[in-house]
Every structure is written in structure tokens, then in C-alpha cells.
Amino acid sequence: MLARITGRLRSVDDERILVEIGPVMVEAFVPACDLPDLESRIGEPIERFTMLLLDGAGVGTSLTPRLLAFASARDRAFFELFTTVKNIGHRKAMRAMVRPVAEVTAAIVGRDLRVLTTLPGIGKRAAETIVAELAGKLDHFLDAPVVATPMDAPTVVLVEDTIAMLVALGEQHGAAALMVERARTADPDADSPESLLAAVYSVRESKVESR
């Protein structure tokens, strides 16, 4: 098993990174919650805890290797447990993880369906299934050194409204949720859908200018 990689981060896009390890360039898929930090560390040495999968569309198709990379062994362990939930595959789980593991864990343990449904691809029925299957299995994740700061009710409304605005402007829900999380990281003081939407476009423009 390929359990860990260490190398220099060379590029980041909307779902994957390129890491230079000696003469080898390794492509790895990362959870959405890690992207804002990684985008600020291009050119720096990084360490990731990895999982190698063989991905195929169906019976009889060729298998494609996919390397998944996480910020910590604990995040990887959470992901492995998360993907045991019915209908939560590896791709769906990676897209859904727009918030840190400690926050997602707190929402599951607290049976906070409203927070869970702000995650890309997670509707009410999927949120109910996640809580039913995992709520009693996550206590050890709450002891993580990262302090969980679940969204309060006004923040949930702010996120939902901003995502709805982006969807109305033509964005896919999953992409919109990721944009909003990046914007909240860049501008934590944004306190209205309008100001958060402005932060979304400010982050997008800065990414375009940096290319």
C-alpha cells in the first residue's frame, strides 16, 4: 500500500495536485477542504497520507489507478469510514468534504442534518443515512487536535443563500459549495450573501491572475 508521500507541490486545480518526488511527478486527488491551504503552498515541500484505488466504471471496463491524498492519517481514516455509508463512493466523498473533518464529524455526531445538506452532493436522504450509519462510530474523531467549529444557524443560512445565488447564475451545486468555502476562508468577515458572493468572485479573479 502506498501510505504516504513527501515532495514539492507543483500545481493545484479544482480536485487534484501534482507533487514532484525526485524525478517523478505524482498526481493525487485531494478533499475539497484542503484546496485553499494547498493553493497557498505551491512550490513548498508537503507531506500527504495517501490511499491508492483502482477505479473502474463497471464490469468489464479497464481499471484506472487513482491516488487519494489527505492532510493527516486521521483524515484518511475518516474518509475510509465515510465511504462505508451506502451510496457514498470515493468520488462523491471527496467532493463532499468541503469542510474540515472535525466539523463534518461534529455535524454527524450532533445529528445536524441542515449542516450536512450544505455539503456538495449530500441531500436530506443521504444526510439521514450518514447519521444513521456513522453517528455512533465517530467518538474518537472528536478528540482530534483540530477544534471543531460547526456552522451556527445564521452561517448555514448564509452559505445556503450564497450557493443558491451561484446556482441561479449557472454554477453546478457542488462547484458553488466549493467556491463558497474558499470565499469564507479568504474573507471570514463576509456576513451577507452579497458580500460573500463578492468574495467568491474576488477569489476567482485572484486565481486567474496568478496563472
Residue, then its C-alpha position, 0 to 999 in steps of 0.5 A: m500500500l502506498a501510505r504516504i508521500t513527501g515532495r514539492l507541490r507543483s500545481v493545484d486545480d479544482e480536485r487534484i495536485l501534482v507533487e514532484i518526488g525526485p524525478v517523478m511527478v505524482e498526481a493525487f486527488v485531494p478533499a475539497c477542504d484542503l484546496p485553499d491551504l494547498e493553493s497557498r503552498i505551491g512550490e513548498p515541500i508537503e507531506r500527504f497520507t495517501m490511499l491508492l484505488l483502482d477505479g473502474a466504471g463497471v464490469g468489464t471496463s479497464l481499471t484506472p489507478r487513482l491516488l487519494a491524498f489527505a492532510s493527516a492519517r486521521d483524515r484518511a481514516f475518516f474518509e475510509l469510514f465515510t465511504t462505508v455509508k451506502n451510496i457514498g463512493h470515493r468520488k462523491a466523498m471527496r467532493a463532499m468534504v468541503r469542510p474540515v473533518a472535525e466539523v463534518t464529524a461534529a455535524i454527524v455526531g450532533r445529528d445536524l442534518r441542515v449542516l450536512t445538506t450544505l455539503p456538495g452532493i449530500g441531500k436530506r436522504a443521504a444526510e439521514t443515512i450518514v447519521a444513521e450509519l456513522a453517528g455512533k462510530l465517530d467518538h474518537f474523531l472528536d478528540a482530534p487536535v483540530v477544534a471543531t467549529p460547526m456552522d451556527a444557524p445564521t452561517v448555514v443560512l448564509v452559505e445556503d443563500t450564497i450557493a443558491m445565488l451561484v446556482a441561479l447564475g449557472e454554477q453546478h451545486g457542488a462547484a458553488a459549495l466549493m467556491v463558497e468555502r474558499a470565499r469564507t476562508a479568504d474573507p471570514d468577515a463576509d456576513s451577507p450573501e452579497s458580500l460573500l458572493a463578492a468574495v467568491y468572485s474576488v477569489r476567482e479573479s485572484k486565481v486567474e491572475s496568478r496563472 
